[in-house]
Amino acid sequence: MVSQAHRFHTRIVLVLTTAVVAKEGLLRLEWETTGREVGERGVGRRSALAAFSGALLAGCHSRAGNGGPSIEFTRIPQADPGGREKHDIIEGVVKGGRAGQQLVLYARSGKWWVQPLVSHPFTRVQANSKWSNATHLGTEYGALLVEPGFRPPPTLDALPQRGAEVAAVAVVHGGKTPPSKTIAFSGYEWRVRDAPSSRGGNNRYNPSNAWTDEGGAMHLRIAKQGEDWTCAEVSLTRNFGYETYRFVVRDIAHLEPAMVFGMFTWDYSGGDQGNREVDIEISRWGDTASKNAQYVVQPYYVAANVVRFTAPPGKLTHSFRWDPGRMTFRTVRGSGGAASSAPVSEHVFTSGVPSPGIESVRMNLYVFRSPNTALRDGAEVVIEQFEYLP
């Protein structure tokens, strides 16, 4: 039986397996998709309807019940049985939910493990009913829509049935491939952004704007596509926590005032700590008279959390050392980074420093859409090396 879900451009093929139905009352669900991710928390390329009512409920192991709320996955990470060293983004939509309800996500690696962290087990359902978070990888992914007061177990042998404090349950198998393109750089795997972002003011991202050359350097580009610009972003597929992060970057003096090159951390689950975002940003933010670089511990609107400086032409090494309650930023000329190198700039923050979670290191090049300074030409930034130094 074939059904078209036009909104997600998804062709769903339901194959009835007699033996399975006789034993478990389940349907096997197979799908193909042609949709594209369309937002920061938008629809993934390999999206699949993960919750149905009536006879279709069992097709993706949803247990919402007729007429009750349901959970839909729109971005499904890759299946990886030993995936606790890696993470990805998982997204979806809640249908028929009520105010106060939240999601609890699980990834299966032997047992079911709560995601993204035991200390941060809840995922917020946004006002538009969408949800998004990071997850460690597993062979299957589960989502529970729960009532206020629910206490998520850190691990489970089996997910609970609907009832009492659990309003809906959905399960989906991990994908055969990652939902986004990945690139190898400096010995690590980096996920390439292909979804729009509100960072800088509603920018689109094109995976072709990020690549590595024969020498192993990472290139990020802003390029014209049609009547508008497209940007570039890559993010690590694992997290490290405390210690030193170092970036060797070639000359950035050519960047226009309306361009931003960022090296930063970001954690979907860290909303209570500014998403665990700390930044080294190269930009004049549309002001031609401004200094062209800054160190930031979020939130940026706290004046003491931002230190501006001037990054000179030529190759620079930017770094930050993350310690409990202390974040030390440093920029030096060349590709040294040794403690004895004379710094171009350095600063120590001791207030507002986040604790580690499931943050990922990211690098991006995007347009700051200022009404006063329009972008004239595209540009490219070359990162020669990234290092994590425990």
ABEGO torsion letter per residue (X at the ends): XBBBBAAAGBBBBBBBBAAAAAAAGBBBBBBBBABBBABAABBBABBBBABBBEAAAAAAGBAAEBGBBBBBBABBBBBBAAAAABBBBBBBBBBGBBBGBBBBBBBBBGBBBBOABAABABBBBBAAGBBBBBBBBBABBBBBBBBBGBBBBABBABBBBBEEABABBBBBBBBABBABBBBBBGGBBBBBBABBBABGGGBBBBAAABBBBAAGBBBBBBBBBEABBBBBBBBBABBAEBEBBBBBBBBAAABBAABBBBBBBBBAAAAAAGGGBBBBBBBAGGBAABBABBBBBOBAABAAABBBBBBBBEBBBBBBBBBBGBBBBBBBBEABGBAABBBABBBBBABGBBBBBABBBBBBBBBBBBAABBBABBBBBBBABBBBBX
